[in-house]
Each structure stands twice: as C-alpha cells, then as structure tokens.
Amino acid sequence: MKIKKRLYTALALVVLVVLALVWGVHWWQTGRFFEETDNAYVHADSVAVRAEVTGRVAEVAVADNQRVAAGDILVKLDPSDAKSQLAQAQASLAVAQANAVSAARQVEQQQAAIEEAQARVTSAQADVEQARLHLERSQRLAEKNYASQQEYQDDQAALQVAEATLAARRATLASSRKQLDVLNAERDSAEANIEAARADLDNARHQLDKTRLRAPVAGVIGNKTVEVGTLAQPSLTLMHLVPIRSAYVVANYKETQTARMRSGQPVSLHVDAYPDIAFEGVVDSLAPATGSRFSLLPNDNATGNFNKIVQRVPVRIRVTGPEEALGRLRDGLSVVPTVDTRDLDPEDDA
C-alpha cells in the first residue's frame, strides 16, 4: 500500500510539473501578451438637446428610453411669434419688390424723357442753323441795300433766341441725364432692399424651423426633463439623446500594462451585463496622459509625503462586433477587456 501511495504521489507530482511546464510555456509564448483589466466601462457621447430660441413648449413628442431616428421631431415650441415674424418678413419683401418695380418704371420714364430732350436739342440746333443762314442772307442783302436794316436786326434777334433755346434744351438734357443717374441709384438700392428682405424672410423661416426640435442623430432618449408648458431656453437641457451604435469602451490600464499597446490591436470584451455575448473590438487610441493629469486637482508630488502609486492610462476601444448585439450596449456598463499585444510592429519598439 505504501508503495502504491508513493507511486500515486509521484505520478501526481509529475502531472503537476508537466501541467506547470505546459502552463509556463503557454504563458511565455502567448499569455504574457494579453493585458486585462476590470477598470473599464462603456461610454457613449450623448447629445444634449436644447432649444435654439426661447419659447413655451407646446408638445413633447417622445418619452424616456424611446428610440428615435435622425430627423424625428422631439419637441415643438409655440410658433406664434415666429409665424408673426415670418408674415412681417413676407410683407417687407412684397413692399421691397413693389418699390423695385416702381424704381424701374421711373428709370424707363426718365430714359424716354432723355430721348425727348435729345430730340428737342436736335430741333433747336436746326433752328439755330436756320437762323444763322437767314442772318447771313439778310446781312448780304443789307450790304447791297436790298433789305431793310429792320429785317437784319430781326434776324439777329431770331438767331439769339434760337441759340438761347438750344442752350436751355442742352441744360435740360444734362439735367435729365443726371436725374437718370439718381434714379439708377434708387433702383439699385431698391434691388438691394429686395435681397435684404429675402435674407430676413429666410431668417424668419429658419426661426420658425427652430420651434421644432429634431433628433440630430439616431439614438435613445434619456434623462428627459421637459414637459408641456416648460419655458425652453438655449441654456436649458431638455433631454439627452444617446447614439447607441456609437458606444465605445474606455479601459483604464495600469501604466505597466501599456508598453506594448498600439492602435489597431484586437480586443476581446466581456460585458458583465451580457456574459453570454462575446463582444469584440480594437484599440482605437491611448490617452496622451494618465487619468490623474486630467483630474480637477492633479497630484503634486513635490512634497515630503510622497508615495508612489501606479498610474492608470485611459485606452479607448472601438467595439466592432457582433453587429447584431451592438445596439444592446448602454452607457456606463462594466466591461473586462483583454488586449492581444502579440501583433507589434518592430518599428514601434524602436
């Protein structure tokens, strides 16, 4: 019996030694490259839903924990003021358009007046030329005593009158052209007023659209605090919208575990809430500093009571699968990630 007992004991020791050797070889070849931590949680960048304009809430179209698609209406504000501003902007645009039409008609009338004044100037020039010819003929006849001195003086006076008329009509033409410049400027101003009125109209429509708060992305409603009758303001958060499929994991690894960690390395994720689902992911990035450096009051070790504490480095992990289970992740769930650091580019170690 003693011999059998010793034999069994020796056999058990051999088995234990073999198992230890196998485990040691496995750890040396594989196990030592897997880094695990239980200091990890699911995160999701929630969107704070706020009104862009101040208004009384007329309707709340969603409830807590409700799924919504991008573009769905979440909250409706009282649109009375926005509709009044829209009607006023539409009226202002109509007035500006009417003023522009009137200015264009005045320009057309002034152009016609200029053409008429130009015709009168041409007529006056002909009258001056005719009066000058009459005066020259009278002067030749008077020199030969074929015409009276009175007729010669009348022709002189007629030439002076014709020249004065021509000067007056030229002045009228110049004035009409200057008036056309003024009317053109008024027409340009009226057209600019139309553009300004259209901009005001677009702004009024935009303000009316702001009375309907829509979901910027697809997700789930959470922390809803708004009710009908609430006075919504840009500084007041009405609810949060959590985009479920954009969830990621932030794992706080010890600084001694991050030596071989690189972006793109595969990660296996054990989510406490779903122990039967094997989630997968990849290392997205490592924080540029330890978590303590981003705290509100960073530790100051330049004191006499210094104690060395292993620091934690936040590692962001992108969840890649399984695709059908991604929608089940919730912000704040506990996760145990295991990073496979075997795939390491030699250049990264250099």
C-alpha positions in Angstrom: 0.0 0.0 0.0 2.8 2.3 0.9 4.4 1.6 -2.5 1.2 2.4 -4.4 0.7 5.5 -2.3 4.2 6.7 -3.1 3.7 5.8 -6.8 0.4 7.8 -6.9 2.1 10.7 -5.2 5.0 10.7 -7.6 2.6 10.4 -10.5 0.6 13.3 -9.2 3.8 15.4 -8.8 4.8 14.5 -12.3 1.4 15.5 -13.7 1.6 18.8 -11.7 5.1 19.5 -13.0 4.0 18.8 -16.6 0.9 21.0 -16.2 3.1 23.7 -14.7 5.5 23.4 -17.6 2.7 23.5 -20.2 1.2 26.5 -18.5 4.5 28.2 -18.3 5.3 27.6 -21.9 1.8 28.8 -22.9 2.2 31.9 -20.7 5.6 32.6 -22.2 4.5 32.2 -25.7 1.0 33.7 -25.5 -0.4 34.5 -22.1 2.0 37.2 -21.2 1.0 39.2 -24.2 -2.7 39.5 -23.1 -3.4 42.5 -20.9 -6.7 42.6 -18.9 -8.4 45.0 -16.5 -11.7 45.3 -14.8 -11.4 49.1 -14.6 -13.3 49.6 -17.9 -16.8 51.0 -18.8 -19.0 51.5 -21.9 -19.2 55.1 -23.0 -21.4 56.9 -25.5 -21.1 60.6 -26.5 -24.7 61.7 -25.6 -26.1 64.8 -27.3 -27.7 67.4 -25.0 -30.9 68.6 -26.7 -31.5 72.3 -26.2 -33.7 74.9 -27.9 -32.0 77.5 -30.0 -34.8 80.0 -29.3 -36.8 80.9 -26.2 -40.3 79.7 -26.3 -43.1 77.8 -24.4 -43.2 74.1 -25.0 -46.4 73.2 -26.9 -45.8 69.5 -27.4 -43.4 66.8 -26.3 -43.3 64.0 -29.0 -41.1 61.5 -27.2 -40.8 59.6 -23.9 -37.9 58.3 -21.9 -36.0 55.4 -23.3 -37.7 55.8 -26.7 -35.7 55.1 -29.9 -35.8 57.8 -32.5 -34.4 58.2 -36.0 -32.4 61.1 -37.2 -34.8 64.0 -38.1 -37.6 62.9 -35.9 -39.4 65.7 -34.1 -38.7 65.7 -30.3 -40.3 68.9 -29.0 -42.5 71.5 -30.5 -42.4 75.1 -29.3 -45.2 77.7 -29.6 -44.7 79.1 -33.1 -46.9 82.2 -32.7 -44.1 84.7 -32.5 -42.1 83.0 -35.3 -45.1 83.0 -37.6 -45.7 86.7 -37.0 -42.1 87.5 -37.8 -42.5 85.3 -41.0 -45.6 87.2 -42.1 -43.8 90.5 -41.4 -40.8 89.4 -43.5 -43.1 88.3 -46.3 -44.8 91.7 -46.3 -41.5 93.5 -46.3 -40.3 91.5 -49.3 -43.5 92.4 -51.1 -43.0 96.1 -50.4 -39.4 95.9 -51.5 -40.3 94.2 -54.7 -43.0 96.9 -55.4 -40.5 99.6 -54.8 -38.1 98.0 -57.2 -40.7 97.8 -59.9 -41.6 101.5 -59.3 -37.9 102.4 -59.5 -37.5 100.5 -62.7 -40.5 102.3 -64.2 -39.1 105.7 -63.2 -35.8 104.8 -64.9 -37.7 103.9 -68.1 -39.7 107.1 -68.0 -36.5 109.1 -67.4 -34.9 107.4 -70.4 -37.8 108.4 -72.5 -37.6 112.0 -71.2 -33.9 112.0 -72.1 -34.7 110.8 -75.7 -37.3 113.6 -75.9 -34.8 116.2 -74.6 -32.3 115.0 -77.1 -34.8 115.4 -79.9 -35.5 118.9 -78.7 -31.8 119.7 -78.7 -31.5 118.4 -82.3 -34.5 120.6 -83.3 -33.0 123.6 -81.6 -29.7 123.1 -83.4 -31.6 123.1 -86.7 -33.4 126.3 -85.7 -30.0 127.9 -84.8 -28.6 126.8 -88.1 -31.6 128.2 -90.0 -31.5 131.5 -88.1 -27.8 131.8 -88.9 -28.5 131.3 -92.6 -31.3 133.9 -92.5 -29.0 136.3 -90.7 -26.2 135.8 -93.3 -28.7 136.4 -96.2 -30.1 139.5 -94.5 -26.6 140.8 -94.0 -25.7 140.4 -97.7 -28.9 142.0 -98.8 -28.5 144.8 -96.3 -25.0 145.5 -97.6 -26.4 145.8 -101.1 -29.4 147.8 -99.8 -31.8 145.1 -101.0 -33.2 144.6 -97.5 -34.1 146.9 -94.7 -32.0 147.3 -91.5 -35.0 146.3 -89.5 -35.1 142.9 -91.2 -31.4 142.4 -90.5 -31.9 143.2 -86.8 -34.9 140.9 -86.6 -32.8 138.0 -88.0 -30.1 138.8 -85.4 -32.6 138.7 -82.6 -34.0 135.4 -84.1 -30.5 133.9 -84.0 -30.0 134.9 -80.4 -33.4 133.4 -79.4 -32.5 130.2 -81.2 -29.1 130.0 -79.5 -30.7 130.6 -76.1 -33.3 128.0 -76.8 -30.6 125.5 -77.7 -28.6 126.3 -74.6 -31.8 125.8 -72.4 -32.6 122.5 -74.1 -29.0 121.3 -73.6 -29.2 122.2 -70.0 -32.5 120.2 -69.7 -30.8 117.2 -71.4 -27.9 117.4 -69.0 -30.3 117.6 -66.0 -32.3 114.7 -67.3 -29.1 112.6 -67.6 -28.1 113.5 -64.0 -31.6 112.6 -62.9 -31.3 109.2 -64.6 -28.1 108.6 -62.5 -30.1 109.3 -59.4 -32.9 107.0 -60.5 -30.5 104.3 -61.3 -29.0 104.5 -57.9 -32.5 104.4 -56.4 -33.3 101.3 -58.5 -30.0 99.6 -57.3 -31.0 100.5 -53.7 -34.5 99.0 -54.2 -32.9 95.8 -55.6 -30.6 95.7 -52.6 -33.6 96.1 -50.3 -35.1 93.0 -52.0 -32.0 90.9 -51.2 -32.1 92.2 -47.6 -35.8 91.4 -47.4 -35.2 87.9 -48.8 -32.5 87.4 -46.2 -34.9 88.5 -43.5 -37.5 86.1 -44.9 -35.0 83.2 -44.9 -34.1 84.0 -41.3 -37.7 84.2 -40.3 -38.3 80.7 -41.9 -35.2 79.4 -40.1 -36.5 80.8 -36.8 -39.8 79.1 -37.4 -38.0 75.8 -38.1 -36.2 76.2 -34.8 -39.5 75.8 -33.0 -39.4 72.2 -34.0 -36.6 70.4 -32.2 -35.4 67.4 -34.3 -33.1 64.5 -33.4 -29.7 65.2 -34.9 -28.8 61.5 -35.0 -30.5 58.2 -34.3 -30.5 57.1 -30.7 -32.4 56.6 -27.5 -33.9 59.4 -25.4 -32.7 59.6 -21.8 -32.9 62.0 -18.8 -36.0 63.8 -20.2 -36.9 66.8 -18.1 -39.2 68.7 -20.4 -42.9 68.9 -20.1 -45.7 70.8 -21.9 -45.7 74.4 -20.7 -42.0 74.5 -19.9 -40.2 77.7 -20.9 -37.5 76.4 -23.2 -34.3 78.4 -23.3 -30.9 77.9 -25.1 -29.3 77.3 -21.7 -31.8 74.7 -20.6 -31.1 71.0 -21.4 -34.5 69.4 -22.2 -33.2 65.8 -22.7 -30.3 63.7 -23.8 -30.0 61.7 -26.9 -27.6 58.7 -26.7 -26.5 57.3 -30.1 -26.4 53.6 -29.2 -24.3 52.2 -32.0 -21.6 54.7 -31.4 -20.8 53.2 -28.0 -17.2 52.6 -27.1 -15.2 51.3 -24.2 -12.7 53.3 -22.1 -10.4 51.0 -20.2 -8.0 52.4 -17.5 -4.9 50.2 -17.7 -2.0 50.3 -15.4 0.9 52.1 -16.8 2.9 48.9 -16.6 0.5 47.2 -19.0 0.6 49.7 -21.8 4.2 49.2 -23.0 3.2 47.0 -26.0 -0.3 48.5 -26.6 -0.8 50.0 -30.1 -3.7 51.3 -32.1 -5.4 48.5 -34.1 -4.7 45.6 -31.8 -7.6 43.2 -31.3 -9.6 43.2 -28.0 -12.0 40.7 -26.5 -14.7 42.3 -24.4 -16.5 40.6 -21.5 -19.6 42.8 -20.6 -20.9 41.9 -17.2 -24.5 42.6 -18.3 -24.2 40.1 -21.2 -21.9 37.3 -20.1 -23.0 35.0 -23.0 -22.1 37.5 -25.7 -18.5 37.6 -26.9 -18.0 41.2 -27.9 -15.0 42.2 -30.0 -13.1 45.4 -30.5 -9.9 47.0 -31.5 -7.7 49.5 -29.7 -8.6 52.9 -31.1 -6.2 55.2 -29.2 -4.3 55.7 -26.0 -4.7 58.9 -23.9 -1.8 61.4 -24.1 -1.5 61.5 -20.3 -2.6 59.5 -17.3 -6.0 60.0 -15.8 -4.7 61.9 -12.8 -3.2 64.6 -15.0 -6.7 65.4 -16.3 -8.3 65.5 -12.9 -9.6 68.7 -11.4 -6.8 68.8 -8.8 -3.8 67.0 -10.2 -1.5 65.4 -7.7 1.5 67.5 -6.7 4.3 65.1 -5.8 6.8 67.8 -4.9 6.0 67.3 -1.2 7.6 65.5 1.7 4.9 62.8 2.0 5.4 61.3 -1.5 4.0 57.8 -2.1 4.5 56.2 -5.4 1.2 54.9 -6.9 0.9 53.0 -10.1 -0.9 55.4 -12.6 -3.7 54.5 -15.0 -3.7 55.3 -18.7 -7.2 55.6 -20.4 -7.3 53.4 -23.5 -10.2 53.9 -26.0 -11.5 50.7 -27.5 -13.8 50.7 -30.5 -16.5 47.9 -30.4 -16.7 46.1 -33.7 -19.0 43.1 -33.1 -21.0 41.2 -33.0 -23.1 43.6 -35.2 -26.5 42.4 -34.1 -25.6 43.0 -30.4 -24.1 46.5 -30.6 -27.5 48.0 -30.0 -27.7 46.3 -26.6 -24.7 48.3 -25.1 -25.6 51.0 -22.7 -23.5 53.9 -21.4 -21.9 53.0 -18.1 -21.9 49.2 -18.3 -18.9 47.4 -16.7 -16.5 45.7 -19.1 -13.5 43.5 -18.7 -11.3 44.0 -21.9 -8.4 41.8 -22.9 -5.9 43.3 -25.3 -3.9 41.0 -27.5 -0.5 42.7 -27.8 1.3 40.0 -29.8 0.9 41.9 -33.0 3.6 44.5 -32.5 5.4 46.2 -35.4 9.2 46.0 -34.7 9.5 49.7 -35.7 7.1 50.5 -32.8 9.6 49.1 -30.3 12.5 51.1 -31.7 
